[in-house]
Amino acid sequence: MKMLMAVVALMLVATPALARKSCDELKAEIDAKVKANGVKVYTLTIVTNDQVGDQKVVGSCDGGSRKIILKVG
């Protein structure tokens, strides 16, 4: 769990710099980082800003108009 929180924190810090990437490209990069940190069961989903709610945002793409959500478990 600590490793997951470290991954999420790192992604949140990097999010502004990555906001201009395409969603598919950014999702692939985040997927690789999550796997590299040993997380085995998770889902990454691309949603619009109004669909985020209280979910864990790990990336922003399409100029900040969409977010990538991480669900573990």
C-alpha positions, 0 to 999 in steps of 0.5 A: 500500500505504501508503494501505491501511495508513492506512485500516486504521489509521484503521478500527481506531482507530474500531472501538470507537465503531462497535461498536454499528452494524449490520453492513450499515451499517458495511460500507457506510461502510468500503466507501466509505472503502476506495474513496475511498482508491483501493483497487480490488480488495478484499473486505469480509466479515462474520464471527463472532469465532471465524472471524477467525483471522489476517485483517485486521479493519477493523470490529466490529459487532452489539455486538462479536459480529461483525467485518468483514474486509478482503482486498485483491487 
